[in-house]
Amino acid sequence: MGYKQRRDVPPMEREINYLLADLCVIWGFCIPPDDEIEISKADFLDAESFGRAIVSAEGMDPDTDTKWVKEIANKFKERFGTDEIDKSTFVDRVRGVKESW
């Protein structure tokens, strides 16, 4: 059974949530709900900051656990095809469209 989101979730938030779910299933980075909400509702994210936020939310030190920061940042880049995403310009890569919200 997969992870399904409500239809009223904005596109960038939806895709971040899917990435967070994948990180939980694949590597066990199942961060606390409050951190998950804060990260998924961001207006702007870059790969390294995302990796650092996930590692920190797991109770690890992003300054010493740099391997995980890099691995998570790479998953971010793989998912979004770029180092940065912005709510105002986000285009869903699967559908290839910019949804207006």
C-alpha positions in Angstrom: 0.0 0.0 0.0 1.4 3.4 -1.0 1.3 6.8 0.5 -1.6 9.0 -0.8 -2.1 12.7 -0.1 -5.2 14.8 -0.1 -6.1 16.7 -3.3 -5.9 20.1 -1.6 -2.1 19.8 -0.8 -0.1 22.3 -2.9 2.2 20.7 -5.5 5.6 21.5 -3.9 4.4 20.5 -0.4 3.0 17.3 -1.9 6.2 16.3 -3.6 8.3 17.1 -0.5 5.9 14.9 1.5 6.5 12.1 -1.0 10.2 12.5 -0.7 10.0 12.5 3.2 7.9 9.3 3.0 10.6 7.7 0.7 13.4 8.7 3.1 11.5 7.1 5.9 10.9 3.8 4.0 14.3 3.6 2.3 16.7 4.7 5.0 14.6 4.9 8.2 14.7 8.7 8.4 11.2 9.0 9.9 11.4 12.5 11.3 8.9 13.8 14.0 5.6 15.1 12.6 6.3 18.7 13.7 9.6 18.8 11.7 7.9 17.1 8.8 5.2 19.8 8.7 7.8 22.6 9.0 9.9 21.2 6.2 7.1 20.4 3.8 5.4 23.8 4.1 8.6 25.7 3.3 8.4 28.3 0.5 12.0 27.6 -0.6 14.4 24.7 -0.1 17.8 23.8 -1.3 19.3 20.3 -1.3 21.9 20.8 1.4 19.6 22.7 3.8 17.0 19.9 3.3 19.6 17.3 4.1 20.8 19.1 7.1 17.2 19.6 8.4 16.4 15.9 8.0 19.6 14.8 9.8 19.0 17.3 12.5 15.4 16.2 13.0 16.7 12.7 13.4 18.7 13.9 16.4 22.0 13.7 14.6 24.6 16.4 14.1 24.6 17.6 10.4 28.2 19.0 10.9 29.6 15.5 11.8 27.1 13.3 9.9 28.0 14.8 6.6 27.7 11.5 4.7 23.9 11.4 5.4 23.5 15.1 4.6 25.1 14.5 1.2 23.1 11.3 0.6 19.8 13.0 1.4 20.8 16.1 -0.6 21.4 13.8 -3.6 18.0 12.2 -3.2 16.5 15.7 -3.2 18.4 16.6 -6.5 17.4 13.3 -8.0 13.7 13.9 -7.1 13.5 17.5 -8.2 16.2 17.6 -10.9 17.8 20.7 -9.3 19.5 22.0 -6.2 16.7 24.4 -5.3 12.9 24.5 -5.4 10.7 27.5 -4.9 7.0 27.5 -4.2 6.4 30.4 -6.7 8.1 28.6 -9.6 7.7 25.0 -8.7 6.8 22.7 -11.7 5.7 19.1 -11.0 8.3 17.1 -13.0 5.9 14.1 -13.3 3.1 16.1 -14.9 5.3 18.8 -16.4 3.0 21.6 -15.4 3.0 24.5 -13.0 -0.1 24.3 -10.9 -1.5 27.6 -9.6 -2.4 27.7 -6.0 
